[in-house]
Amino acid sequence: MATTKVTQAKESADKLKNSTLAKSKFLHQETVTILDGTDEAYDLVLQFPGTAKASRLRDNNLNQFGNLDITGFMEDAIKPDTGLIVSPLIKSLDFWDEHGGYDEAAAKCVSFLAKMLD
């Protein structure tokens, strides 16, 4: 009987290990369309940089009232080492001077991170 319990415990641990690996969110990508349905529509490829980086990205951009500083958040989101917006390569927020939908893009980035961190 003790052998059966040990075997069952090992099988349960193996299942948990395998299911955890199979569901890794690290580097998960999602394409979002900005200004969908317009002539100016474009796609952003968002990539989950991992829990630590994603949490730091969010936490480092909270203002004194605990609200997200969108400008700081988006400046960090386009940095290659942060790895949130991976395509197109955006070098500065000036990208949105020529491509509309800055607020929509920011909202979709925030939503993506929240979903992946949940």
N, C-alpha and C positions, 0 to 999 in steps of 0.2 A: 504494500500500500504506500509506503514511504517513497519507493521508487517511482510509482505512478505520479505522485504529487510533484516530485522533482522533475520528471519528464514534462508534465503539464506546465510547470513554472517556466522551464526552459523554452518550451514551444511558445508560450505567451510572450516571453521576452523577445524571442526571435521575430514573432509577428509584429510586435511594437517597433522593434528596430527597423524592420523592412518597410513598414508602413510610414515611419517617420522619414526615412530616406526617399521613398517614392514621392512624398508630398513636399519636398523642399521648395521653398518659395524663392530662394537665392537665385538671382539673375533671371527670374521670370519676366518675360516681356509682354507688353500689351500695346497695341497701336490704337491711338485715339485720334479722331478727326475733329479738327477745329474749324469752325464756320461751316459745318456740314450743310449741304444743300445750297451753297452759294458758289459763285464763280471763283471766290477767293479761298475755298476750302483747301486745307493741307493736313497732313498727318504728322503726328509726333510719335516716336517709339519711346515708351517709358520702360525702364528696367528697374526691378527691385534690387537695391544695392546691398541688401542684407539688413537684418534687424538693427544692429548697432548703428550703422551709417544712417539708416532711415530715421531712427529715433533721434539721433544727433542732429540730423538735418532739420527736423521739426523743432526739437528743443532749443537749438541754438538760435532760432529765429522767432522766439516768443518775446513780445514786448513786456514792459513793466506791469501790464494789466493781465498778462497771460494770453493775449491774443496773438495770432500769427502775423508776423511782419512779412507781408507778401513779397515786397521788393527784395528783402534779404533772402527769403526762401527761394525765389526764382533765380537770384544771382547764384546761389549755391546749387540749385537744381541743374543748371547748365554747365557746371564745372565738370570736366572729364573725370576727375578723381572721385566725385560724388556719384556719378553714374546713374542719375535718375532719367534725364532726357538724353538718350543716346543717338537719336537721329531725328532731324538733321543735326549736324554739328552747329551749335549756336554759340557764338563767341561773346555776345553781350546782349543785354536786354534791348538794345537798339534794333535787334532782329524784328521786334514787334512794331517798329516805326514803319516797316515796309510790309509787314504781315499783320493783319488785324487779329483780334481774338485773344489779346493778352490775358484779360480777366478769365475767359473761358479756359485757356491753357493752364493758368494757375489753379483754377478750381479743379480741373481734371487731374493735375499733378497731386494736389492735396488729397483728393478722393482716392486716387490710386494708392498712395502711401497708407492712408487710413485703412483701406480694404486689406492691404497686404500685411499691415501690422496687427490687424484684428485676429 
